[in-house]
Amino acid sequence: MKTLQDIEDQIIRLTTSIEVNYPELYATLDENPITIPSKAHPDMNITIMEDYLESLKQILKQYVKTHNKK
């Protein structure tokens, strides 16, 4: 079973990869509604963080699909 720390580590690795390999996409992550919490101090639990990680993966997958990098 994954721990919250494991998931956070995956998020950090993925966002770092996006920043290095797809800086144009990285710049838009702050603007994505999925990445903006709806509460001032949201609870960060495993389910929420897994959902966030999955959303990042889907954003990257869609970006790569529509912006074929040469």
Buried (B, 14 or more C-beta within 10 A) or exposed (E): EEEEEEBBEBBEEBBEEBEEEBEEBBEEBEEEEEBEEEEEEEEEEEEBBBEBBEBBEEBBEEBEEEEEEE
